[in-house]
Amino acid sequence: MADTGHRPTGHAVVVGAGIGGLLAARVLGERFDRVTLIDRDALPDQDVPRRGVPQGHHAHGLLSRGREILEELFPRLTADLVATGAGACDIQKDVRWYNDGRLLRPAPSRLRGLTVSRPRLEGYVRSRVAALPGVVVHERREVLGPIAGPGGAVTGVRVLRPGHRPEEAEEMAADLVVDATGRGNRGTEWLRGLGYEPAPEDRVDSRLVYVSREYRRRPGDAGVAAMIVGHGTAVPRGGVALSAEGDRWLVTLFGMGDDVPPVDPEGYHAFAARLPVPDLHHLLLRLEPLGAPRLMRIPVSIRRRYERLGRFPEGYLVFGDALCQFNPSYGQGMTVAACEAVALRECLAGGLDGLARRFFGRAARIIDVPWDMSVGGDLRFPSVEGPRSPRVRLLNGYLTRLHAAAQADPVVGNAFLSVANLQAPPQRLLSPGILARVLRPRSRRGAPALPEPEIRAQEPAGR
């Protein structure tokens, strides 16, 4: 636990017990002697998907920076999860990255990842948070909204127990209320109910559809911890195969607009065959499925600009996906929530007065980079509606050249992965050393001295 220089006092309430809410509760426990975490779901004892986190069925990415922060907040997290079947990996050496149909050159790096399912990760973090002194977790209770005092500051929440009517809701006093309700965010209605204007929003609708399926994992299937096939230059299709606990592959295929993965097994495999590279499809042909494909339509990406509000109630914060929900195909959400937890810890050191203003400013700077990366990537495709500024077009053109260079040059590949994993600022991709490598004539780069991907050689005959 961080040394905050004083004894924890007061009561904080966190609404929502997903990854964002759990991380907020973890750092609030350093400042408050009581933290109450409230979720309307029944929270499972087993590591299985739950209704309030429908994306739990799908493959999830925990970026290098996210794993690093979680390890600091929950010492031994990596070792504990690996001991139960999760996989630790070198993100550049042990993962096959295909960007614009090009294989990023594998090489040893300092980027450390963790391949684990969302239910297992969330279940582990929830158990660690629930074990903290002063933390209480209430499941199957719905927060109807915050309560404001005479001066407009939030002083608690109204909580509805199972089987009770709204008029029977109980009031729970709090010194700070954190809205971590995720993609099902109710913050706009809550603010209006308190007499405040909602935050302005930036929206991008990629019309993204996910379809996921689990397969049995056996030694020698692919020789890698994960395979990530990004969208092609002009093809809004992609997929990921992630090794996970329980000797499973978690495979998610995604598409945009009208070109989306089918849910019937034959159509699912046919869609995989149309990805920018054949490797993921070849892997699927060798695997034994463990269930039917599951579909999820991803809501619009929304960034809520709370930092731009002139008026906001004291005693209240918005956190995680309730603050910004990303296109999940970029795997940024959990890591951004982890970065926000660090920012919240630092902002709390300045006290509760003006906390929202300080935190929203810090959170906006955290969100800027992953939002620009995901939105800029989406806007390459005509089916995605949104303004395409000259800057966006220029950066997308540069990234096309960067991916071509990363096919042969592991230094360029490491720079890209460091930025994508939120370990380095995007300016690193435009530093003189990387710029020179990207713009170097292709004939001087040398051909990539790499073996053909292992799974291509292992494709079964007669398929």
Protein Blocks (a to p, Z undefined) as FASTA:
>chain_A
ZZehiacedjdddehjbfklmmmmmmmmmmpcbdcdddfbdcdfbdcddfklmmlmpccd
ddfklmmmmmmmmghklmmmmmnopacddfklmpccdeehiacdddddfbdcddddfklm
mmmmmmmmmmpghiacdehiacfbdcddfkopafbdcdddehiafklpccdddfbdcdfe
bjmlcklmmmmmnopacdddddddehpacddddddddehklopabdcddddfklccdddd
dddehiiacdddddehjlccdfbfklmmmmmmmgmbfklmmmmmmpccfbdcdddddddd
ddddfklpfbdcehiacehjlloccdfklopmmmmmmmmmmmmmmmmmnojnhklmmmmm
mmmmmmmmmmmmmmmmmmmpmklgcdddfklmmmmmmmmmmmmmmmmmmklmmmmmmmmn
opacfklmmgmklmmmmmpcfklnopadddddfklmmpcghZZ
